[in-house]
Amino acid sequence: MAEGSDRANGGLVKMDSTESRWVFQEEDDSEDGGVRNSYESEEEDNGEQRLIRTGPRIDSFDVEALEVPGVQRHDYEDFNLGGSLILVLQTLGVVFGDVGTSPLYTFDIMFNKYPISEKEDVLGALSLVLYTLIIIPLVKYTLIVLWGNDDGEGGTFALYSLICRNAKASLLPNQLPSDARISSFRLKVPSAELERSLKLKEHLETSAILKKLLLILVLFGTAMVIAGGVVTPAMSVMSAVNGLKVGIASVEQGEVVMITVASLIVLFSVQKFGTSKMGLAVGPALFLWFCCLGGIGVFNLIKYGMTAFRAFNPFYIYHYFKKNPFQAWNALGGCLLSATGSEAMFADLCYFSVRSVQLTFIFLVLPCLLLGYLGQAAFLMENPTQNEQIFFSSMPSGVFWPVVFVAMIAALIASRAMTTATFSCIKKATALGCFPRLKIIHTSRKFMGHIYIPVVNWFLLVFCLVFVATFGSINEIGNAYGIAEVGVMMVTTVLVTIIMLLIWQINIFLVLFYFIFYVGLELLFFSSVLGGVSDGSWVLLLFAAVLFMIMSIWNYGSKMKYETEVKRKLSMDLMLKLGCNLGTIRAPGMGLVYNELVKGIPAIFGHFLTTLPAIHSMIIFVSIKYVPVPVVPQNERFLFRRVCPKSYHMFRCIARYGYKDVRKEHHQIFEQLLIESLEKFIRREAQERSLESDEDGDSDSEAETSFSSVLVAPNGSIYSLGVPLLSDHDCLEKQSSEASSSFSQAIDDAVTDPGKSLESELSFIHKAKESGVVYLLGHGDIRARKDSWFFKKLVINYFYAFLRKNCRRGIATLSIPHTHLMQVGMTYMV
């Protein structure tokens, strides 16, 4: 589960907001998810729904971001002109740094693989670059893929979450029908007219192989995103530092490597200051960079002529391949680098709105990029021998050093684009159970999703330095860079195709055209970069394979652990028969038993019963559950159910979170929210019982009679603690005859007056709360059986155990003092 940063205090922050919203509510459900006539209902009712208007509510779980839950929009949308300008600068500083610095190295790598022999070679390479920019970043990502966001969230896991929400394709077996009634689900049910959408949904839900393939595809894409977060800084910074070799002839490649290493250390050291602060600080620098890029391009076009504009004729691509097919195919890997940062543009979408990203790219970024490439090509056609550090060689001498400085700043900014995308992707993967838990710091108190992951940050730095020291040249790093980029692009193409069929339900011929065209194009690029894997790019593939293995092992181990807990859960019949035969008494207080089950009694609770001489008078089974939506509104956060008869005072609380939600708060705030939600649940339950009693007579007399305020010790003694034992009805009736008349009178009053029963239970909750709240945490580990096959033992007993031992435990998010904590360990054999 995702974890947030520590806060100085746990108090709520006042917000000035008058916005309200419309949500769906069940006619027979309470705000916390629903009241049932019987305890622990296994299936949800499909009652009628009605729209209710709710006011703004502050969710203390999201207090770090000052979010009003349920308002599913970006805070950027209502800005004035000044705010829009600030947003443009932040968008430039966070999203477009990577694609904006591609002119530093694209032509260098292309002409290293395809030497210039005539002007048509330059025009052919330029034509490839121009159409790559138009087809991939502009058409595919800006005009198509960005609309596939999951309520403002981008990246492979956001697409996966969107698919899982519309079809039960998730492999984690903890889905509930009530989850689909969360207002932020925003489901679009496939229409009956489009049978292919229904068939695809049916295939995804019934085929275990398709589910596994879908998850493998997403994990592969995530591994490539993280790998891109390693190679992007190395490539961008080194290509900018290479400009020193043009201005200072005495600078050698070894000195370039040393300066690159120092720059990377500084870059990753300031990452902790956050996306908003860094985006606004470096946004003007990147805006200046795009102005320099476009201005130098215009200067070269005026100086060397407008012949470069002929490259918009695709005939030059044909001529480029016809002249030397192998070299042209080999140069495709360099051409792909012109589109680097396209995936970061989508993955970083959580920081900004879709429209702001689209408008900034179309009206500022793309024109400057086109002018920059056109200017470099115009320079090369007149100076074909100067095909190294082309950008710096084509600059006017009067602005050389200022532009070199701006280029180095822009390269550092570009490195952050993929790093922030990596942070966002890892947080989503963690929330959906596909990555070990790590410490996540929320760097903005205003904007949700601005995060920093220290472990990942230093992990990326170490491997960046290894790449720079090992390769030492942009030509070798560039091929590895291409592998990471095109790998993510292919995954995105497949996922968006599924969304087109399942959710958007657009014309099948348009879907086929999109899929065939982009998959074919990206496979062509992928074959080119794989052709140079022997030069050292295999290191990146190995790195991505290790990441894929870590995520797969974590997902597999978590799934095995959950399935084992489901199989080992205690039966309800056993819970109803525990009392008289077990030497356990009920002590005043409230116990919160944390577990992962959303149905049934966890086996770890049986371990508590057999280990402890007493359990608390009130037990609440708390399950933290992630739902495939970005945010779950606070008034739909808790789903309560009653476990066992009323007299047992045992409840289940399912706390539902989206993968974007923040979970870091003071334990007292959590207790307050939980008690308030429980009281609402009980009041609504009492209202329903009152209505039923009016219609059906005294149908609940047995349930009310089971309420008792007698506590019986194992030796038969009776204590007036106002708390019943864990026992069946026969046991209660037997012991009640030995109780004092005052207790019997209290029971009679509760039976004859439902109002008194309600007040009595509410009073019982408050007394239990005043007696103290204790967090009962069970650490369930898994081990492979002795007769398991070798590979399973290796994965479960060593790899998964190592990951669990070194990741953050769930207790780190609760801020619980040790005096309120009780832990019990349990090992499952799987």
Secondary structure, DSSP 8 states (H G I E B T S, - for coil): -------S------------EEEEEETT--TTS---SSTT-SS-----EEEEEE-----GGGGGGT--TT--S-TTTT--HHHHHHHHHHHHHHTSHHHHTGGGTHHHHHHHHS---SHHHHHHHHHHHHHHHIIIIIIIIITTGGGG-BTTB-SHHHHHHHHHHHS---SSS---GGGGGSGGG------TT-HHHHHHHHHHHH-HHHHHHHHHHHHHHHHHHHHHHHHHHHHHHHHHHTHHHHH-TT--HHHHHHHHHHHHHHHHHSGGG-HHHHHHHHHHHHHHHHHHHHHHHHHHHHHH-SGGGGGGSTHHHHHHHHH-HHHHHHHHHHHHGGGTTHHHHHHGGGGS-HHHHHHHIIIIIHHHHHHHHHHHHHHHHH-TT--SSHHHHTS-GGGHHHHHHHHHHHHHHHHHHHHHHHHHHHHHHHHTTSS-----EE--SSSTT-EE-HHHHHHHHHHHHHHHHHH-SHHHHHHHHHHHHHHHHHHHHHHHHHHIIIII---HHHHHHHHHHHHHHHHHHHHHHHTTGGGTTHHHHHHHHHHHHHHHHHHHHHHHHHHHHHHT-B-HHHHHT-GGGS--EEEEEEEEEEES-SSSB-HHHHHHHHH-SEEEEEEEEEEEEE-SSS---GGGTEEEEEES-GGG-EEEEEEEE-TT------HHHHHHHHHHHHHHHHHHHHHHHHHHHHHHSSTTHHHHHT----EE-TTS-EE-SS---S--HHHHHHHHTTS-HHHHHHHHHHHH-HHHHHHHHHHHHHHHHHH-EEEEEEEEEEE--TTS-HHHHIIIIIIIHHHHHHS--GGGGT---GGGEEEEEEEEE-
